[in-house]
Amino acid sequence: MIRRWNPPSVAAPSGQYSHVATVPAGHELVFVSGQLGLRPDGTLAGPDGDFPAHSLMVVTPEFAVEIEVVAAVPIGR
């Protein structure tokens, strides 16, 4: 059974998908999608055109929240 989540502290997805989904089959496979440079309230992180600010929003707080929802831990931690 596929399980899907949209953590409330991440901006809602803009399409017909979930930010996080898992697919069990011997091992649990986790898919993370829909990362945008948006704050949880849907506003753009940093000024328009500030690619570093948008990127940091995607790879730091959003990704951490999305993998935390399935209790995943990055390798090496």
C-alpha positions as CSV (number, residue, x, y, z in Angstrom):
1,M,0.0,0.0,0.0
2,I,1.4,3.4,-1.0
3,R,1.4,5.9,1.9
4,R,1.4,9.7,1.2
5,W,2.0,12.8,3.3
6,N,2.0,16.5,3.0
7,P,3.6,17.9,6.1
8,P,1.7,21.0,7.4
9,S,5.0,22.9,7.9
10,V,5.8,22.7,4.1
11,A,3.9,24.7,1.5
12,A,1.0,22.6,0.0
13,P,1.8,20.9,-3.4
14,S,0.6,22.8,-6.4
15,G,-0.3,19.7,-8.3
16,Q,-2.0,16.3,-7.9
17,Y,0.8,14.7,-5.9
18,S,2.1,14.4,-2.3
19,H,5.4,15.7,-1.0
20,V,6.3,12.3,0.5
21,A,5.3,8.8,-0.5
22,T,6.5,5.4,0.6
23,V,6.2,2.1,-1.2
24,P,6.8,-1.0,0.8
25,A,8.2,-4.2,-0.9
26,G,10.7,-5.9,1.3
27,H,12.3,-2.6,1.9
28,E,10.7,0.7,2.3
29,L,11.3,3.0,-0.7
30,V,10.7,6.7,0.0
31,F,9.9,9.3,-2.7
32,V,10.3,13.0,-2.0
33,S,8.9,15.4,-4.6
34,G,7.6,18.9,-5.1
35,Q,10.4,20.9,-3.6
36,L,10.0,24.6,-4.4
37,G,11.7,27.6,-2.8
38,L,8.5,28.4,-0.9
39,R,8.0,29.0,2.8
40,P,5.2,27.1,4.6
41,D,2.8,30.0,4.0
42,G,3.4,29.7,0.2
43,T,5.5,32.9,-0.2
44,L,8.8,32.8,-2.1
45,A,11.9,32.4,0.1
46,G,14.0,35.4,-0.4
47,P,13.4,38.1,-3.1
48,D,12.4,37.0,-6.6
49,G,15.5,35.8,-8.5
50,D,17.4,34.9,-5.3
51,F,18.3,31.4,-6.4
52,P,20.6,30.7,-3.3
53,A,17.7,31.6,-1.0
54,H,15.3,29.4,-2.9
55,S,17.7,26.5,-3.0
56,L,18.4,26.7,0.7
57,M,14.7,26.5,1.4
58,V,14.5,23.3,-0.6
59,V,17.5,21.4,0.7
60,T,17.4,22.4,4.4
61,P,14.1,22.9,6.2
62,E,11.7,21.3,3.6
63,F,13.8,18.2,2.9
64,A,14.5,17.6,6.6
65,V,10.7,17.9,7.4
66,E,9.8,15.6,4.5
67,I,12.2,12.8,5.5
68,E,11.4,13.2,9.2
69,V,7.7,12.4,8.6
70,V,8.7,8.8,7.7
71,A,11.4,8.6,10.4
72,A,14.2,8.4,7.8
73,V,17.7,9.3,8.7
74,P,20.4,10.2,6.2
75,I,23.3,7.7,5.8
76,G,26.2,8.6,8.1
77,R,24.1,10.1,10.9
